[in-house]
Amino acid sequence: MEHPFALELRNINKAFASKRQIFSRLSFSLRQGEYVAITGESGIGKSTLLNLIAGLDFPDEGEILINGSLLPKDDNAATLLRRQHFGFIFQAFHILPHLSLLQNVALPLLLNQCPIDRAQAMLIAVGLEGREQDFPHQLSGGELQRVAIARALVHQPKLILADEPTGNLDPDTAREILYLLQSEIKASGAAAIIVTHSQFAAQTADRVLQLTASNLISVDHP
């Protein structure tokens, strides 16, 4: 993927299997280095929007473009795009329990056939130096989210997608994780979208958008 990175959604329509409309002619663009928070009521479609951007689901109508090219619908091509250029941070962490912390963080590097040196450096960056050989069951929720951030950023992706990354954390840990995520995203130069119901989480972003039944509306920072 060539620099600079750009994501564009054009007139996206999407309905649930029940025929209830989620998005109607939704449009959105994101440029390299932008960090955007998307807020909205539960069930409005925030996670669905991330799935569409990631190519895990497809719009009923409209186009999603990465650097001016349509997001591939072929499974193999979409998987390769996600593996090489996207980083995911999930609400439920999805850290593999049978792998050490170092192995978990190194996984995107191994899948991309890259040297695994950065895995150690990323664990240090997120404050887990000396914990490389520990296993997920030995970690707190905040520590697991640190591993998730390190894994999402280790292969230097162009786009970070974070789905309620502080939803399972206490307020103090959530604050710490958000500042860590913000600083690591800025350091890597990645574009990022964080989906959140937390006003505090949204305030860490450069731009806040509220997802409604019809579109994304710009929201001023408090």
Contacts in CASP RR format, 6 or more apart in sequence:
PFRMAT RR
TARGET T0000
AUTHOR 0000-0000-0000
METHOD contacts of the structure
MODEL  1
MEHPFALELRNINKAFASKRQIFSRLSFSLRQGEYVAITGESGIGKSTLL
NLIAGLDFPDEGEILINGSLLPKDDNAATLLRRQHFGFIFQAFHILPHLS
LLQNVALPLLLNQCPIDRAQAMLIAVGLEGREQDFPHQLSGGELQRVAIA
RALVHQPKLILADEPTGNLDPDTAREILYLLQSEIKASGAAAIIVTHSQF
AAQTADRVLQLTASNLISVDHP
1 66 0 8 1.000
1 67 0 8 1.000
1 84 0 8 1.000
1 85 0 8 1.000
1 158 0 8 1.000
2 67 0 8 1.000
3 32 0 8 1.000
4 31 0 8 1.000
4 32 0 8 1.000
5 31 0 8 1.000
5 32 0 8 1.000
5 33 0 8 1.000
5 66 0 8 1.000
5 67 0 8 1.000
5 85 0 8 1.000
5 158 0 8 1.000
5 159 0 8 1.000
5 191 0 8 1.000
6 29 0 8 1.000
6 30 0 8 1.000
6 31 0 8 1.000
6 32 0 8 1.000
6 65 0 8 1.000
6 66 0 8 1.000
6 67 0 8 1.000
6 68 0 8 1.000
7 28 0 8 1.000
7 29 0 8 1.000
7 30 0 8 1.000
7 31 0 8 1.000
7 53 0 8 1.000
7 64 0 8 1.000
7 65 0 8 1.000
7 66 0 8 1.000
7 159 0 8 1.000
7 191 0 8 1.000
8 27 0 8 1.000
8 28 0 8 1.000
8 29 0 8 1.000
8 30 0 8 1.000
8 63 0 8 1.000
8 64 0 8 1.000
8 65 0 8 1.000
8 68 0 8 1.000
9 26 0 8 1.000
9 27 0 8 1.000
9 28 0 8 1.000
9 29 0 8 1.000
9 52 0 8 1.000
9 53 0 8 1.000
9 62 0 8 1.000
9 63 0 8 1.000
9 64 0 8 1.000
9 65 0 8 1.000
10 27 0 8 1.000
10 62 0 8 1.000
10 63 0 8 1.000
10 64 0 8 1.000
10 65 0 8 1.000
11 25 0 8 1.000
11 26 0 8 1.000
11 27 0 8 1.000
11 61 0 8 1.000
11 62 0 8 1.000
11 63 0 8 1.000
12 23 0 8 1.000
12 25 0 8 1.000
12 26 0 8 1.000
12 27 0 8 1.000
12 52 0 8 1.000
12 59 0 8 1.000
12 61 0 8 1.000
12 62 0 8 1.000
12 63 0 8 1.000
12 64 0 8 1.000
13 21 0 8 1.000
13 23 0 8 1.000
13 24 0 8 1.000
13 25 0 8 1.000
13 26 0 8 1.000
13 59 0 8 1.000
13 60 0 8 1.000
13 61 0 8 1.000
13 62 0 8 1.000
14 21 0 8 1.000
14 22 0 8 1.000
14 23 0 8 1.000
14 26 0 8 1.000
14 48 0 8 1.000
14 52 0 8 1.000
14 57 0 8 1.000
14 59 0 8 1.000
14 60 0 8 1.000
15 21 0 8 1.000
15 22 0 8 1.000
15 60 0 8 1.000
16 22 0 8 1.000
21 213 0 8 1.000
22 44 0 8 1.000
22 45 0 8 1.000
22 48 0 8 1.000
23 45 0 8 1.000
23 48 0 8 1.000
23 49 0 8 1.000
23 59 0 8 1.000
24 213 0 8 1.000
24 214 0 8 1.000
24 215 0 8 1.000
25 214 0 8 1.000
25 215 0 8 1.000
26 49 0 8 1.000
26 214 0 8 1.000
26 215 0 8 1.000
26 216 0 8 1.000
27 215 0 8 1.000
27 216 0 8 1.000
28 209 0 8 1.000
28 216 0 8 1.000
30 36 0 8 1.000
30 159 0 8 1.000
30 191 0 8 1.000
30 193 0 8 1.000
31 191 0 8 1.000
32 158 0 8 1.000
32 189 0 8 1.000
32 191 0 8 1.000
33 185 0 8 1.000
33 186 0 8 1.000
33 189 0 8 1.000
33 190 0 8 1.000
33 191 0 8 1.000
33 192 0 8 1.000
34 191 0 8 1.000
34 192 0 8 1.000
34 206 0 8 1.000
34 207 0 8 1.000
35 182 0 8 1.000
35 185 0 8 1.000
35 186 0 8 1.000
35 191 0 8 1.000
35 192 0 8 1.000
35 194 0 8 1.000
35 204 0 8 1.000
35 205 0 8 1.000
35 206 0 8 1.000
35 207 0 8 1.000
36 192 0 8 1.000
36 193 0 8 1.000
36 194 0 8 1.000
36 205 0 8 1.000
36 206 0 8 1.000
36 207 0 8 1.000
36 208 0 8 1.000
36 209 0 8 1.000
37 193 0 8 1.000
37 194 0 8 1.000
37 195 0 8 1.000
37 196 0 8 1.000
37 201 0 8 1.000
37 202 0 8 1.000
37 203 0 8 1.000
37 204 0 8 1.000
37 205 0 8 1.000
37 207 0 8 1.000
37 208 0 8 1.000
37 209 0 8 1.000
38 46 0 8 1.000
38 49 0 8 1.000
38 193 0 8 1.000
38 194 0 8 1.000
38 195 0 8 1.000
38 196 0 8 1.000
38 208 0 8 1.000
38 209 0 8 1.000
38 210 0 8 1.000
38 211 0 8 1.000
38 216 0 8 1.000
39 46 0 8 1.000
39 196 0 8 1.000
39 197 0 8 1.000
39 199 0 8 1.000
39 202 0 8 1.000
39 208 0 8 1.000
39 209 0 8 1.000
39 210 0 8 1.000
39 211 0 8 1.000
39 219 0 8 1.000
40 46 0 8 1.000
40 197 0 8 1.000
40 210 0 8 1.000
40 211 0 8 1.000
40 212 0 8 1.000
42 197 0 8 1.000
44 211 0 8 1.000
44 212 0 8 1.000
44 213 0 8 1.000
45 211 0 8 1.000
46 163 0 8 1.000
46 195 0 8 1.000
46 211 0 8 1.000
47 163 0 8 1.000
47 195 0 8 1.000
48 57 0 8 1.000
49 195 0 8 1.000
49 211 0 8 1.000
50 161 0 8 1.000
50 163 0 8 1.000
50 193 0 8 1.000
50 195 0 8 1.000
51 57 0 8 1.000
52 58 0 8 1.000
52 59 0 8 1.000
52 64 0 8 1.000
53 64 0 8 1.000
53 71 0 8 1.000
53 159 0 8 1.000
53 161 0 8 1.000
53 193 0 8 1.000
54 82 0 8 1.000
54 86 0 8 1.000
54 88 0 8 1.000
54 161 0 8 1.000
55 64 0 8 1.000
55 71 0 8 1.000
55 78 0 8 1.000
55 82 0 8 1.000
58 73 0 8 1.000
63 70 0 8 1.000
64 70 0 8 1.000
64 71 0 8 1.000
65 71 0 8 1.000
66 81 0 8 1.000
66 85 0 8 1.000
71 78 0 8 1.000
71 81 0 8 1.000
72 78 0 8 1.000
72 81 0 8 1.000
82 88 0 8 1.000
83 108 0 8 1.000
83 111 0 8 1.000
83 112 0 8 1.000
84 112 0 8 1.000
84 155 0 8 1.000
84 157 0 8 1.000
85 157 0 8 1.000
85 158 0 8 1.000
85 159 0 8 1.000
86 157 0 8 1.000
86 158 0 8 1.000
86 159 0 8 1.000
86 160 0 8 1.000
86 161 0 8 1.000
87 108 0 8 1.000
87 152 0 8 1.000
87 153 0 8 1.000
87 155 0 8 1.000
87 157 0 8 1.000
87 159 0 8 1.000
87 160 0 8 1.000
87 161 0 8 1.000
88 152 0 8 1.000
88 160 0 8 1.000
88 161 0 8 1.000
88 162 0 8 1.000
88 163 0 8 1.000
89 145 0 8 1.000
89 148 0 8 1.000
89 149 0 8 1.000
89 152 0 8 1.000
89 160 0 8 1.000
89 161 0 8 1.000
89 162 0 8 1.000
89 163 0 8 1.000
89 165 0 8 1.000
89 181 0 8 1.000
90 148 0 8 1.000
90 163 0 8 1.000
90 165 0 8 1.000
91 163 0 8 1.000
91 164 0 8 1.000
91 165 0 8 1.000
91 167 0 8 1.000
91 168 0 8 1.000
92 168 0 8 1.000
93 141 0 8 1.000
93 144 0 8 1.000
93 145 0 8 1.000
93 147 0 8 1.000
93 148 0 8 1.000
93 168 0 8 1.000
94 148 0 8 1.000
95 104 0 8 1.000
95 136 0 8 1.000
95 144 0 8 1.000
95 147 0 8 1.000
95 148 0 8 1.000
95 151 0 8 1.000
96 103 0 8 1.000
96 104 0 8 1.000
96 107 0 8 1.000
96 136 0 8 1.000
97 135 0 8 1.000
97 136 0 8 1.000
97 137 0 8 1.000
98 135 0 8 1.000
99 107 0 8 1.000
99 135 0 8 1.000
99 136 0 8 1.000
100 132 0 8 1.000
100 133 0 8 1.000
100 134 0 8 1.000
100 135 0 8 1.000
101 123 0 8 1.000
101 128 0 8 1.000
101 131 0 8 1.000
101 132 0 8 1.000
101 133 0 8 1.000
101 134 0 8 1.000
101 135 0 8 1.000
101 136 0 8 1.000
101 139 0 8 1.000
101 147 0 8 1.000
102 119 0 8 1.000
102 120 0 8 1.000
102 123 0 8 1.000
102 132 0 8 1.000
102 133 0 8 1.000
104 136 0 8 1.000
104 147 0 8 1.000
104 151 0 8 1.000
105 119 0 8 1.000
105 122 0 8 1.000
105 123 0 8 1.000
105 147 0 8 1.000
105 150 0 8 1.000
105 151 0 8 1.000
105 154 0 8 1.000
106 116 0 8 1.000
106 119 0 8 1.000
106 154 0 8 1.000
107 151 0 8 1.000
108 151 0 8 1.000
108 154 0 8 1.000
108 155 0 8 1.000
109 115 0 8 1.000
109 116 0 8 1.000
109 118 0 8 1.000
109 119 0 8 1.000
109 154 0 8 1.000
109 155 0 8 1.000
110 116 0 8 1.000
112 155 0 8 1.000
114 155 0 8 1.000
118 154 0 8 1.000
118 155 0 8 1.000
118 156 0 8 1.000
119 150 0 8 1.000
119 154 0 8 1.000
120 132 0 8 1.000
122 150 0 8 1.000
122 151 0 8 1.000
122 153 0 8 1.000
122 154 0 8 1.000
123 129 0 8 1.000
123 130 0 8 1.000
123 131 0 8 1.000
123 132 0 8 1.000
123 147 0 8 1.000
123 150 0 8 1.000
125 150 0 8 1.000
125 184 0 8 1.000
126 146 0 8 1.000
126 147 0 8 1.000
126 149 0 8 1.000
126 150 0 8 1.000
126 180 0 8 1.000
126 184 0 8 1.000
127 146 0 8 1.000
128 143 0 8 1.000
128 146 0 8 1.000
128 147 0 8 1.000
128 150 0 8 1.000
131 139 0 8 1.000
131 143 0 8 1.000
136 144 0 8 1.000
136 147 0 8 1.000
139 147 0 8 1.000
140 173 0 8 1.000
141 168 0 8 1.000
141 169 0 8 1.000
141 173 0 8 1.000
142 169 0 8 1.000
142 173 0 8 1.000
142 176 0 8 1.000
142 177 0 8 1.000
145 165 0 8 1.000
145 166 0 8 1.000
145 168 0 8 1.000
145 169 0 8 1.000
145 173 0 8 1.000
145 177 0 8 1.000
146 177 0 8 1.000
146 180 0 8 1.000
148 165 0 8 1.000
149 165 0 8 1.000
149 177 0 8 1.000
149 180 0 8 1.000
149 181 0 8 1.000
149 184 0 8 1.000
152 160 0 8 1.000
152 162 0 8 1.000
153 160 0 8 1.000
153 184 0 8 1.000
153 185 0 8 1.000
153 188 0 8 1.000
153 190 0 8 1.000
156 188 0 8 1.000
156 190 0 8 1.000
157 188 0 8 1.000
157 190 0 8 1.000
158 190 0 8 1.000
158 191 0 8 1.000
159 190 0 8 1.000
159 191 0 8 1.000
159 192 0 8 1.000
159 193 0 8 1.000
160 185 0 8 1.000
160 190 0 8 1.000
160 191 0 8 1.000
160 192 0 8 1.000
160 193 0 8 1.000
161 192 0 8 1.000
161 193 0 8 1.000
162 181 0 8 1.000
162 192 0 8 1.000
162 193 0 8 1.000
162 194 0 8 1.000
162 195 0 8 1.000
162 196 0 8 1.000
163 195 0 8 1.000
164 195 0 8 1.000
164 196 0 8 1.000
164 197 0 8 1.000
165 177 0 8 1.000
165 178 0 8 1.000
165 181 0 8 1.000
165 194 0 8 1.000
165 196 0 8 1.000
165 201 0 8 1.000
166 173 0 8 1.000
166 174 0 8 1.000
166 177 0 8 1.000
166 178 0 8 1.000
166 196 0 8 1.000
166 198 0 8 1.000
166 201 0 8 1.000
167 174 0 8 1.000
167 197 0 8 1.000
167 198 0 8 1.000
169 177 0 8 1.000
171 200 0 8 1.000
174 198 0 8 1.000
174 200 0 8 1.000
174 201 0 8 1.000
175 200 0 8 1.000
178 200 0 8 1.000
178 201 0 8 1.000
178 204 0 8 1.000
179 204 0 8 1.000
181 194 0 8 1.000
181 204 0 8 1.000
182 204 0 8 1.000
182 205 0 8 1.000
185 192 0 8 1.000
192 205 0 8 1.000
194 201 0 8 1.000
194 202 0 8 1.000
194 204 0 8 1.000
194 205 0 8 1.000
196 202 0 8 1.000
199 222 0 8 1.000
202 208 0 8 1.000
202 219 0 8 1.000
203 221 0 8 1.000
203 222 0 8 1.000
207 218 0 8 1.000
208 218 0 8 1.000
208 219 0 8 1.000
208 220 0 8 1.000
208 221 0 8 1.000
209 216 0 8 1.000
209 217 0 8 1.000
209 218 0 8 1.000
209 219 0 8 1.000
210 216 0 8 1.000
210 217 0 8 1.000
210 219 0 8 1.000
END
